[in-house]
């Protein structure tokens, strides 16, 4: 029997507002612990929350970007539970009346588009950060003591819940890449998994292919890169298939993904189900965004990544278009092509060389990049790499690198190639007897002789030509 | 020392005039009240602490201990906040400070304002100035008894289901529970957020109106506040011509209303008629029957959540344990008294999965019906009248062992609290030698009407607010 994974995602996005969700303490990283706090975010007696208007507007905008309906009447609710990172004893979240519902995101794919439903996107506050000291590193169990830093507590957080519309680890990754790019382009969050400003939990189940049943699902947490998410889902799908196929039953469970080993560790099972005793937050009034505001925010949305992928796909291909757009590279690509570069070559240089060199695409001059792309075959490789690496420097000019083009003239390396070949007669014989791996040896010798200035591609063609002659 | 001040009789308005005319200095006035406290608080135990050298040259004030005061310990009558000194002022404390009113001290309250007698205070009960063997009412018994005993010209209380109005009735003074949303709750230790409301306690309706004008109005730190639709008018004149007074049958005929209370209230209603008011009967069919059960679902539910922050992590006493959970359990077990524990359990249950719809959800629907029922009544009437408390002050210990009997003290104040409406209690006579309170209930933002009618009736009734034993 073949099995189909059924995956839904819960995504938490930190909004990069200047101040917290329910008080006016600054939001930011790196401050000394518990210096960005006040009576409200420390839950002193009598302190009251006041909702952050910008956070509400950004959530509406994010909801609109996800194709959601924006509620005319949304309500904050209290989610009650005791934990030291939750100072009020409840988290202010949204429950039955969230701000954004019923959206969907199209992920362009080579076998047709994947449509991922967005069940809801709601606004809540983040918990404080805890540091466990002693015991097993980073775990509360067995720690000598725990320290709580309330600086993060109260940071605005949007929770996005997808429908279980994702059916492969790779689709999960592609959806998330697209989603992340949309969020970053809205300017509402840095959405960086390493920093924890984007967090993803996956709900995973499997079912016989072709069926539409929903079997028991498990949850995977603690995955801090898109690749780990794909690997975590893959591992859990395999585990569940094995359980079903051996006649067992999948139990509801929560796992942590251990990146180092690529394995899933079950969290300690709880004795009883959570009962958060949600009820409407009486300290806040309902959110009733005016329709004019919603329409103004809709009109201000940037062109969506999906629309741009579609447009670029017609000029290149889906894969390159997706990489350019989800990498935030498509604007530079368009401008570089407009400046005269070949479209495919520009895409390759941008997605491989430029990204590989860690250059900020926002700092690159498309005109200079276009010059490099057009001259890439004639400039010596080291010079080209160096030029690419420096593309982000202020006042970068490609011209000094283009001037090195003359060195790569075929006329120049030819005598050097001949000299190298005659000095290595044994290797020449071996090559002619089928040891073609020696090509690299000859090219290397020539490059060494020219101090790396020759174009290795041209040298390699020359060597092959001479040896086959 | 200038004029000799009889703090038992001096109203805030009169004190203000003395200060303005320079006949008395602020320091002399404060000293008079500190002397009264020294003389009478040993018996009455209204103050949990006094402020040695308060700031401000205006008419002094006392604040119920649920109101956060920067630099002055605020315990809400609970051991779990013993030693807690707020690093910030509540908005109402800031407003009275800005108005130049020096803080004499913090007054006793049932723990977290949960109670009707102040017997639930972790720091011991307050006593009624009319008869120290009796309770002053609650939860704001400390503020109310302090006003009657001349230990402060006026005070602030907080009212969730009757905690301003009922103590004012039992101590024979004036207490206003304002329209929900007109006074900021920021910095007021929360009991039940959708019901809590701060208001004035005073000797006269005009004093109450004056203090209300100081504390009322929108506060950007409390999203549930609004700007007053009209300014506060200090009441003048005795005519009630054209005022339509409704007498809700259910609130005036309820089981448990003492005959002496009923009689005093009926006389007050007759006086209102004599002043030109049109008096008519009306009905609030669900108010008494469902008000109490509805309140005892909603208030404990919100309290169970509001009191979750007292975990020993950030402030207040901590009882250590071998784990976080154990530390929290021990801290809360030691820190909370029986009444908060009872209400936390009730409220947790009412919000639990599977019970929410039947309890909390249903109570909210009933609340909506009560709001509608009151709104209907106010289409025919400008205000409603009934007793504030079904009984006069009861003996200390009399109801302490019977929570339900205690809860029934608020049966007449609770319905309008649930409806978010303003209520004013004024003394309307004596029964068994103890004060009886008349409750005037207004429509939303109807404070000016309550002040006008309360003021006129106050004059007509001529109640002497000084307890007989001190005359």
Interface residues (C-beta under 8 A of the other chain):
Chain A: X39 X42 X43 X44 X45 X46 X47 X48 X49 X50 X51 X78 X80 X82 X83 X84 X87 X88 X89 X90 X140 X146 X148 X275 X277 X278 X279 X282 X283 X284 X285
Chain B: X66 X67 X68 X74 X76 X81 X84 X86 X87 X88 X90 X185 X186 X187 X188 X189 X190 X192 X193 X194 X220 X221 X222 X223 X224 X301 X302 X304 X305 X307 X308 X309 X311 X313 X314 X315 X324 X325 X328 X348 X351 X352 X353 X356 X360
